[in-house]
Each structure stands twice: as structure tokens, then as C-alpha cells.
Amino acid sequence: QVQLVESGGGLVQAGGSLRLSCATSGSALSFAPMTMGWYRQLPGKQRELVAARGRDGNTNYAASVTGRFTISRDSTRNTVYLQMNSLKPEDTAVYYCNAQTPRNSYWGQGTQVTVSS
């Protein structure tokens, strides 16, 4: 049973930085997600893509975080990171890790990021 475990969320002042990590556990040696990424969700709103990275190194960022956030991935360990700089109050949300395979989409439990003004 594949599990994604996020860490690194918390409370930070506007302009500060946080680094989120997502580790994979319970996966078989053959587990090789095509894409790993980060989504975020505000109460009452749809979950939205923040950043994703494919096995080939291609990345995709939401326009609102481009230039401030950087996604990186260790494909050998199926681990993904999100470095968040110049944080803004509007970045406040629950952040979820995601891993996509041809057959399944896996989600972590989420980690809260709160940016105070």
C-alpha cells in the first residue's frame, strides 16, 4: 500500500520561506510515478495544482507561484520537495503531495501552510 507523507508545513510571516517534503512508503521496487507534485486547497474551494515534476525533469508551475516556488524530485527515492520563498498570505492553504502512475493517483494527508501578514 503506497503512502505519501508530507512534512514541513507551518506558520511563517509574509516574505518568509518554507520547504515541504513528501516521502513515499510502502511502495514496491517497481513503483515509479510518472509525475510527482504539489496541490493546495482552501476551505470550500477546489484543489489546485501548485507545481509538478515529471520523471523526465519537465516542470509545471501555477502562474501565481512561478519565480517563488521550486519543485525538486529524487526519483530514486520517490521523494518530492517544494521550496517556497517570498511567501504571501494568499499562499495559505493545505498543501497535498500527489504521485501519478498510469493506473492510480496517490495523495498525502496534507500539511497546513499559514502565512501571516
DSSP file (Angstrom, degrees, kcal/mol; ACC not computed):
  #  RESIDUE AA STRUCTURE BP1 BP2  ACC     N-H-->O    O-->H-N    N-H-->O    O-->H-N    TCO  KAPPA ALPHA  PHI   PSI    X-CA   Y-CA   Z-CA
    1    1 A Q              0   0    0      0, 0.0     2,-0.3     0, 0.0    24,-0.0   0.000 360.0 360.0 360.0 115.3    0.0    0.0    0.0
    2    2 A V        -     0   0    0     22,-0.1     2,-0.4     2,-0.0    24,-0.2  -0.534 360.0-174.9 -74.9 134.0    1.6    3.2   -1.2
    3    3 A Q  E     -A   25   0A   0     22,-2.7    22,-2.7    -2,-0.3     2,-0.5  -0.995  14.8-153.5-129.7 138.5    1.6    6.1    1.3
    4    4 A L  E     -A   24   0A   0    103,-0.5   105,-0.6    -2,-0.4     2,-0.5  -0.941  12.2-165.5-108.6 130.3    2.7    9.6    0.7
    5    5 A V  E     -A   23   0A   0     18,-2.8    18,-2.4    -2,-0.5     2,-0.2  -0.951   3.5-160.2-123.2 115.5    3.8   11.5    3.9
    6    6 A E  E     +A   22   0A   0     -2,-0.5     2,-0.3    16,-0.2    16,-0.2  -0.589  14.8 168.0 -91.3 154.1    4.2   15.3    3.8
    7    7 A S  E     +A   21   0A   0     14,-2.1    14,-2.7    -2,-0.2   104,-0.1  -0.973  42.2  65.3-153.1 163.2    6.2   17.3    6.2
    8    8 A G        +     0   0    0     -2,-0.3    11,-0.4     1,-0.3    14,-0.0   0.361  61.8 131.2 106.5  -4.8    7.5   20.9    6.6
    9    9 A G        +     0   0    0     12,-0.1     2,-0.3     9,-0.1    -1,-0.3  -0.171  24.5 114.9 -71.7 174.0    4.3   22.9    6.8
   10   10 A G  E     -d  113   0B   0    102,-1.0   104,-2.9   101,-0.1     2,-0.4  -0.989  62.1 -46.3 159.5-163.9    3.8   25.6    9.5
   11   11 A L  E     +d  114   0B   0     -2,-0.3     2,-0.3   102,-0.2   104,-0.2  -0.877  52.8 164.0-106.4 132.3    3.3   29.2   10.2
   12   12 A V  E     -d  115   0B   0    102,-2.5   104,-2.5    -2,-0.4     2,-0.1  -0.986  35.6-110.0-145.1 152.2    5.6   31.8    8.6
   13   13 A Q  E >   -d  116   0B   0     -2,-0.3     3,-2.3   102,-0.2    74,-0.2  -0.477  51.5 -81.6 -79.5 155.1    5.5   35.6    8.2
   14   14 A A  T 3  S+     0   0    0    102,-2.5    74,-0.2     1,-0.3    -1,-0.1  -0.292 120.2  29.7 -55.5 137.1    4.9   37.1    4.8
   15   15 A G  T 3  S+     0   0    0     72,-3.2    71,-0.6     1,-0.3    -1,-0.3   0.247  99.8 114.5  92.7 -11.8    8.2   37.2    2.8
   16   16 A G    <   -     0   0    0     -3,-2.3    71,-2.3    71,-0.2     2,-0.3  -0.081  58.7-121.3 -83.3-174.3    9.5   34.1    4.6
   17   17 A S        -     0   0    0     68,-0.2     2,-0.3    69,-0.2    68,-0.2  -0.928  20.8-179.2-131.8 152.2   10.3   30.6    3.3
   18   18 A L  E     - B   0  84A   0     66,-2.1    66,-3.3    -2,-0.3     2,-0.5  -0.977  15.7-146.8-142.6 154.0    9.2   27.0    3.9
   19   19 A R  E     - B   0  83A   0    -11,-0.4     2,-0.3    -2,-0.3    64,-0.2  -0.977  12.8-158.6-126.1 119.4   10.3   23.8    2.4
   20   20 A L  E     - B   0  82A   0     62,-2.7    62,-2.3    -2,-0.5     2,-0.4  -0.731   6.9-164.6 -94.4 144.1    7.8   21.0    2.1
   21   21 A S  E     -AB   7  81A   0    -14,-2.7   -14,-2.1    -2,-0.3     2,-0.4  -0.949   7.2-166.6-126.3 149.0    8.9   17.3    1.7
   22   22 A C  E     -AB   6  80A   0     58,-1.8    58,-1.9    -2,-0.4     2,-0.3  -0.951   8.7-171.6-138.2 116.6    6.9   14.3    0.6
   23   23 A A  E     -A    5   0A   0    -18,-2.4   -18,-2.8    -2,-0.4     2,-0.4  -0.804  15.9-135.0-108.7 150.0    8.3   10.8    1.2
   24   24 A T  E     +A    4   0A   0     53,-0.6     2,-0.3    -2,-0.3   -20,-0.2  -0.864  24.8 177.1-104.8 134.4    6.9    7.6   -0.2
   25   25 A S  E     +A    3   0A   0    -22,-2.7   -22,-2.7    -2,-0.4     3,-0.1  -0.943  57.4  27.4-132.3 158.1    6.4    4.5    1.9
   26   26 A G  S    S+     0   0    0     -2,-0.3     2,-0.2     1,-0.2    -1,-0.1   0.612  83.4 139.1  74.6  12.0    5.0    1.0    1.4
   27   27 A S        -     0   0    0    -24,-0.1    -1,-0.2     1,-0.1     2,-0.1  -0.608  52.5-118.5 -94.7 152.0    5.8    1.0   -2.3
   28   28 A A    >   -     0   0    0     -2,-0.2     3,-2.1    -3,-0.1    -1,-0.1  -0.366  32.6-105.3 -76.8 163.4    7.2   -1.8   -4.3
   29   29 A L  T 3  S+     0   0    0      1,-0.3    -1,-0.1    -2,-0.1    -2,-0.0   0.781 121.7  59.6 -60.2 -24.7   10.5   -1.5   -6.1
   30   30 A S  T 3  S+     0   0    0      2,-0.0     2,-0.5     0, 0.0    -1,-0.3   0.510  74.1 117.7 -82.7  -3.8    8.6   -1.1   -9.3
   31   31 A F    <   +     0   0    0     -3,-2.1    -4,-0.1     1,-0.1    70,-0.0  -0.517  30.9 156.0 -69.9 116.1    6.7    2.0   -8.1
   32   32 A A        -     0   0    0     -2,-0.5    23,-0.1    46,-0.0    -1,-0.1  -0.685  29.6-150.5-144.2  83.3    7.8    4.7  -10.5
   33   33 A P        -     0   0    0      0, 0.0    68,-0.3     0, 0.0     3,-0.1  -0.239   9.5-144.2 -58.4 141.0    5.4    7.6  -10.7
   34   34 A M  S    S+     0   0    0     66,-2.5    21,-1.8     1,-0.3     2,-0.4   0.905  86.6  15.4 -66.9 -41.7    5.3    9.5  -14.0
   35   35 A T  E     -FE  54 100B   0     65,-1.2    65,-3.0    19,-0.2     2,-0.4  -0.991  61.8-171.3-137.1 140.2    4.7   12.7  -12.2
   36   36 A M  E     +FE  53  99B   0     17,-2.2    17,-2.8    -2,-0.4     2,-0.3  -0.991  27.9 140.3-126.7 142.4    5.0   13.9   -8.6
   37   37 A G  E     -FE  52  98B   0     61,-2.5    61,-2.5    -2,-0.4     2,-0.4  -0.916  42.6 -98.3-162.8-173.3    3.7   17.2   -7.5
   38   38 A W  E     -FE  51  97B   0     13,-3.4    12,-2.9    -2,-0.3    13,-1.7  -0.972  25.9-179.5-127.6 136.8    2.1   19.5   -5.0
   39   39 A Y  E     -FE  49  96B   0     57,-2.8    57,-3.0    -2,-0.4     2,-0.3  -0.846  10.5-154.0-123.7 163.9   -1.5   20.8   -4.9
   40   40 A R  E     -FE  48  95B   0      8,-2.3     8,-2.9    -2,-0.3     2,-0.4  -0.981   4.4-163.1-140.7 156.6   -3.2   23.1   -2.4
   41   41 A Q  E     - E   0  94B   0     53,-2.1    53,-2.1    -2,-0.3     6,-0.1  -0.993   6.6-156.8-144.6 132.1   -6.7   23.7   -1.2
   42   42 A L    >   -     0   0    0      4,-0.4     3,-2.3    -2,-0.4    51,-0.1  -0.739  48.6 -79.9 -98.4 154.2   -8.5   26.4    0.6
   43   43 A P  T 3  S+     0   0    0      0, 0.0     3,-0.1     0, 0.0    -1,-0.1  -0.296 117.4   7.8 -55.3 130.4  -11.7   25.7    2.5
   44   44 A G  T 3  S+     0   0    0      1,-0.3     2,-0.3    -3,-0.0    -3,-0.0   0.515 112.9 101.2  77.6   4.9  -14.7   25.5    0.2
   45   45 A K  S <  S-     0   0    0     -3,-2.3    -1,-0.3     1,-0.0     2,-0.1  -0.800  77.0 -96.2-120.9 163.1  -12.5   25.7   -2.9
   46   46 A Q        -     0   0    0     -2,-0.3    -4,-0.4     1,-0.1     2,-0.2  -0.405  44.0-100.7 -74.3 151.2  -11.2   23.1   -5.4
   47   47 A R        -     0   0    0     -6,-0.1     2,-0.3    -2,-0.1    -6,-0.2  -0.531  45.5-160.1 -68.6 135.9   -7.8   21.6   -5.1
   48   48 A E  E     -F   40   0B   0     -8,-2.9    -8,-2.3    -2,-0.2     2,-0.2  -0.920  20.3-105.4-125.7 148.6   -5.4   23.4   -7.5
   49   49 A L  E     +F   39   0B   0     -2,-0.3   -10,-0.3   -10,-0.2     3,-0.1  -0.484  32.5 173.4 -68.8 134.2   -2.0   22.5   -8.9
   50   50 A V  E     -     0   0B   0    -12,-2.9    12,-2.5     1,-0.4     2,-0.3   0.777  66.1 -25.5-101.7 -54.2    0.9   24.3   -7.4
   51   51 A A  E     -FG  38  61B   0    -13,-1.7   -13,-3.4    10,-0.2    -1,-0.4  -0.976  56.1-171.8-161.2 148.6    3.8   22.5   -9.1
   52   52 A A  E     -FG  37  60B   0      8,-2.0     8,-2.1    -2,-0.3     2,-0.4  -0.987   5.9-160.0-144.3 152.8    4.6   19.2  -10.7
   53   53 A R  E     -FG  36  59B   0    -17,-2.8   -17,-2.2    -2,-0.3     6,-0.2  -0.992  10.9-146.5-137.9 128.4    7.7   17.4  -12.0
   54   54 A G  E >   -F   35   0B   0      4,-2.8     3,-1.7    -2,-0.4   -19,-0.2  -0.363  32.9-105.5 -84.9 169.1    7.9   14.5  -14.4
   55   55 A R  T 3  S+     0   0    0    -21,-1.8   -20,-0.1     1,-0.3    -1,-0.1   0.796 121.7  60.3 -62.6 -26.5   10.5   11.8  -14.4
   56   56 A D  T 3  S-     0   0    0    -22,-0.3    -1,-0.3     2,-0.1     3,-0.1   0.484 121.4-107.8 -81.9  -0.3   12.0   13.5  -17.4
   57   57 A G  S <  S+     0   0    0     -3,-1.7    -2,-0.1     1,-0.3     2,-0.1   0.313  71.1 143.1  94.7  -9.3   12.6   16.6  -15.4
   58   58 A N        -     0   0    0     -5,-0.1    -4,-2.8     1,-0.0    -1,-0.3  -0.412  33.2-158.8 -65.8 140.8    9.9   18.7  -17.0
   59   59 A T  E     -G   53   0B   0     -6,-0.2     2,-0.4    -3,-0.1    -6,-0.2  -0.864  14.0-163.6-123.1 157.0    8.2   21.0  -14.6
   60   60 A N  E     -G   52   0B   0     -8,-2.1    -8,-2.0    -2,-0.3     2,-0.4  -0.988  12.0-173.7-140.7 127.3    4.8   22.8  -14.5
   61   61 A Y  E     -G   51   0B   0     -2,-0.4   -10,-0.2   -10,-0.2     2,-0.2  -0.917  29.4-112.2-123.1 147.2    4.0   25.7  -12.1
   62   62 A A    >>  -     0   0    0    -12,-2.5     3,-1.6    -2,-0.4     4,-1.1  -0.514  33.8-120.5 -67.4 145.8    0.9   27.7  -11.3
   63   63 A A  T 34 S+     0   0    0      1,-0.3     3,-0.4     2,-0.2    -1,-0.1   0.843 110.3  61.8 -58.3 -34.0    1.3   31.2  -12.6
   64   64 A S  T 34 S+     0   0    0      1,-0.2    -1,-0.3     3,-0.0   -14,-0.0   0.667 112.2  35.2 -70.6 -16.0    0.8   32.5   -9.0
   65   65 A V  T X> S+     0   0    0     -3,-1.6     3,-2.5   -15,-0.2     4,-2.3   0.492  82.4 125.8-115.5  -6.5    3.9   30.8   -7.7
   66   66 A T  T 3< S+     0   0    0     -4,-1.1     4,-0.1    -3,-0.4   -15,-0.0  -0.308  81.5  16.6 -57.8 130.5    6.3   31.0  -10.7
   67   67 A G  T 34 S+     0   0    0      2,-0.5    -1,-0.3     1,-0.1     3,-0.1   0.234 125.7  58.9  90.5 -13.9    9.5   32.6   -9.7
   68   68 A R  T <4 S+     0   0    0     -3,-2.5    17,-2.0     1,-0.2     2,-0.3   0.706  98.8  51.9-114.3 -34.5    8.9   32.0   -6.0
   69   69 A F  E  <  -C   84   0A   0     -4,-2.3    -2,-0.5    15,-0.2     2,-0.4  -0.801  60.1-166.2-108.7 147.7    8.4   28.2   -5.6
   70   70 A T  E     -C   83   0A   0     13,-2.3    13,-3.0    -2,-0.3     2,-0.4  -0.990   6.1-155.2-134.8 127.0   10.8   25.5   -6.8
   71   71 A I  E     +C   82   0A   0     -2,-0.4     2,-0.3    11,-0.2    11,-0.2  -0.821  15.7 177.3 -99.7 139.1    9.9   21.8   -7.1
   72   72 A S  E     -C   81   0A   0      9,-1.8     9,-2.9    -2,-0.4     2,-0.4  -0.949   8.5-159.5-136.9 160.4   12.6   19.2   -7.0
   73   73 A R  E     -C   80   0A   0     -2,-0.3     2,-0.7     7,-0.2     7,-0.2  -0.999  19.2-154.0-146.5 138.0   12.4   15.4   -7.0
   74   74 A D  E >>> -C   79   0A   0      5,-3.0     5,-1.9    -2,-0.4     3,-0.9  -0.888  17.5-175.1-107.4  96.3   14.6   12.5   -6.1
   75   75 A S  T 345S+     0   0    0     -2,-0.7     3,-0.2     1,-0.3    -1,-0.1   0.782  78.9  62.1 -67.2 -26.2   13.3    9.8   -8.4
   76   76 A T  T 345S+     0   0    0      1,-0.2    -1,-0.3    -3,-0.1    -2,-0.0   0.812 117.9  29.2 -69.2 -26.7   15.4    7.1   -6.9
   77   77 A R  T <45S-     0   0    0     -3,-0.9   -53,-0.6     2,-0.2    -1,-0.2   0.360 104.4-123.8-110.9   3.0   13.6    7.6   -3.6
   78   78 A N  T  <5 +     0   0    0     -4,-0.8     2,-0.4     1,-0.2    -3,-0.2   0.928  64.1 142.6  50.4  48.6   10.3    8.7   -4.9
   79   79 A T  E   < - C   0  74A   0     -5,-1.9    -5,-3.0   -56,-0.2     2,-0.4  -0.938  32.1-167.7-119.8 141.3   10.6   11.9   -2.9
   80   80 A V  E     -BC  22  73A   0    -58,-1.9   -58,-1.8    -2,-0.4     2,-0.3  -0.977   1.1-164.1-132.5 146.3    9.5   15.3   -3.9
   81   81 A Y  E     -BC  21  72A   0     -9,-2.9    -9,-1.8    -2,-0.4     2,-0.4  -0.883   9.4-156.8-126.7 155.4   10.2   18.7   -2.4
   82   82 A L  E     -BC  20  71A   0    -62,-2.3   -62,-2.7    -2,-0.3     2,-0.6  -0.915   6.9-161.2-134.8 109.5    8.7   22.2   -2.7
   83   83 A Q  E     -BC  19  70A   0    -13,-3.0   -13,-2.3    -2,-0.4     2,-0.6  -0.806  12.3-166.0 -88.9 121.1   10.9   25.2   -1.8
   84   84 A M  E     +BC  18  69A   0    -66,-3.3   -66,-2.1    -2,-0.6     2,-0.3  -0.933  11.1 173.6-116.0 115.1    8.6   28.1   -1.1
   85   85 A N        +     0   0    0    -17,-2.0   -68,-0.2    -2,-0.6   -69,-0.2  -0.747  59.6  23.0-115.1 163.6   10.2   31.6   -1.0
   86   86 A S  S    S-     0   0    0    -71,-0.6    -1,-0.2    -2,-0.3   -69,-0.2   0.900  84.8-160.0  49.6  47.4    8.7   35.1   -0.7
   87   87 A L        -     0   0    0    -71,-2.3   -72,-3.2    -3,-0.2   -71,-0.2  -0.248   7.3-157.8 -64.2 145.6    5.5   33.6    0.8
   88   88 A K    >   -     0   0    0    -74,-0.2     3,-2.3   -73,-0.1     4,-0.3  -0.846  30.9-111.0-120.3 155.5    2.4   35.6    0.7
   89   89 A P  G >  S+     0   0    0      0, 0.0     3,-1.7     0, 0.0    26,-0.4   0.838 117.1  63.2 -55.0 -32.0   -0.8   35.5    2.8
   90   90 A E  G 3  S+     0   0    0      1,-0.3    -3,-0.0    24,-0.1    24,-0.0   0.561  88.5  69.6 -72.7  -5.4   -2.7   34.2   -0.2
   91   91 A D  G <  S+     0   0    0     -3,-2.3    -1,-0.3    24,-0.0     2,-0.2   0.527  71.1 120.3 -83.1  -6.3   -0.4   31.1   -0.2
   92   92 A T    <   +     0   0    0     -3,-1.7     2,-0.3    -4,-0.3    22,-0.2  -0.419  40.7 105.3 -62.1 124.5   -2.1   30.0    3.0
   93   93 A A  E    S- H   0 113B   0     20,-1.9    20,-2.7    -2,-0.2     2,-0.6  -0.968  76.3 -77.6-177.5 173.3   -3.7   26.6    2.3
   94   94 A V  E     -EH  41 112B   0    -53,-2.1   -53,-2.1    -2,-0.3     2,-0.5  -0.876  47.9-147.6 -90.3 127.9   -3.4   22.9    3.0
   95   95 A Y  E     -EH  40 111B   0     16,-3.1    16,-2.2    -2,-0.6     2,-0.4  -0.845  12.4-163.7-103.7 131.3   -0.8   21.5    0.7
   96   96 A Y  E     -E   39   0B   0    -57,-3.0   -57,-2.8    -2,-0.5     2,-0.3  -0.922  12.9-137.7-118.1 137.9   -1.1   18.0   -0.7
   97   97 A C  E     -E   38   0B   0     -2,-0.4    11,-1.9   -59,-0.2     2,-0.4  -0.687  24.1-167.3 -86.8 145.2    1.5   15.8   -2.3
   98   98 A N  E     -EI  37 107B   0    -61,-2.5   -61,-2.5    -2,-0.3     2,-0.4  -0.995  14.0-169.1-137.7 142.1    0.5   13.7   -5.3
   99   99 A A  E     -EI  36 106B   0      7,-1.9     7,-2.9    -2,-0.4     2,-0.5  -0.996  11.8-157.5-130.8 128.5    2.0   10.9   -7.3
  100  100 A Q  E     +EI  35 105B   0    -65,-3.0   -66,-2.5    -2,-0.4   -65,-1.2  -0.905  14.4 171.8-110.9 127.3    0.6    9.8  -10.7
  101  101 A T        -     0   0    0      3,-3.1   -70,-0.0    -2,-0.5    -2,-0.0  -0.771  51.8 -96.1-117.0 171.5    1.1    6.4  -12.2
  102  102 A P  S    S+     0   0    0      0, 0.0     3,-0.1     0, 0.0    -2,-0.0   0.799 123.8  27.7 -57.1 -26.4   -0.6    5.0  -15.3
  103  103 A R  S    S+     0   0    0      1,-0.1     2,-0.3     0, 0.0    -3,-0.0   0.706 122.3  32.5-108.8 -23.8   -3.2    3.4  -13.2
  104  104 A N        -     0   0    0      2,-0.0    -3,-3.1     0, 0.0     2,-0.4  -0.912  51.6-146.3-139.7 159.2   -3.5    5.4  -10.0
  105  105 A S  E     -I  100   0B   0     -2,-0.3     2,-0.4    -5,-0.2    -5,-0.2  -0.996  24.7-160.7-123.7 123.7   -3.3    8.8   -8.4
  106  106 A Y  E     -I   99   0B   0     -7,-2.9    -7,-1.9    -2,-0.4     2,-0.4  -0.822   4.9-165.5-110.2 144.4   -2.0    8.8   -4.8
  107  107 A W  E     -I   98   0B   0     -2,-0.4  -103,-0.5    -9,-0.2    -9,-0.2  -0.958  13.3-135.4-129.5 145.6   -2.4   11.6   -2.3
  108  108 A G        -     0   0    0    -11,-1.9  -103,-0.2    -2,-0.4     3,-0.1  -0.279  35.9-103.3 -82.6-179.7   -0.8   12.5    1.0
  109  109 A Q        -     0   0    0   -105,-0.6  -104,-0.1     1,-0.1   -13,-0.1   0.613  63.8-112.9 -84.2 -12.4   -2.8   13.6    4.0
  110  110 A G        -     0   0    0      1,-0.1     2,-0.4   -13,-0.0   -14,-0.2   0.129  19.1-128.7  96.2 149.0   -1.9   17.2    3.6
  111  111 A T  E     - H   0  95B   0    -16,-2.2   -16,-3.1  -104,-0.1     2,-0.3  -1.000  22.9-121.2-135.8 135.4    0.1   19.7    5.5
  112  112 A Q  E     - H   0  94B   0     -2,-0.4  -102,-1.0   -18,-0.2     2,-0.5  -0.572  22.7-171.0 -81.0 131.7   -1.1   23.2    6.6
  113  113 A V  E     -dH  10  93B   0    -20,-2.7   -20,-1.9    -2,-0.3     2,-0.5  -0.991   5.8-176.5-119.0 123.7    0.9   26.3    5.5
  114  114 A T  E     -d   11   0B   0   -104,-2.9  -102,-2.5    -2,-0.5     2,-0.6  -0.981   7.2-167.3-124.9 124.4   -0.2   29.5    7.1
  115  115 A V  E     -d   12   0B   0     -2,-0.5     2,-0.3   -26,-0.4  -102,-0.2  -0.944  11.3-153.3-113.1 117.7    1.4   32.8    6.0
  116  116 A S  E      d   13   0B   0   -104,-2.5  -102,-2.5    -2,-0.6    -2,-0.0  -0.639 360.0 360.0 -91.9 147.4    0.7   35.8    8.3
  117  117 A S              0   0    0     -2,-0.3    -1,-0.1  -104,-0.2  -104,-0.1   0.457 360.0 360.0 -89.8 360.0    0.7   39.4    7.1
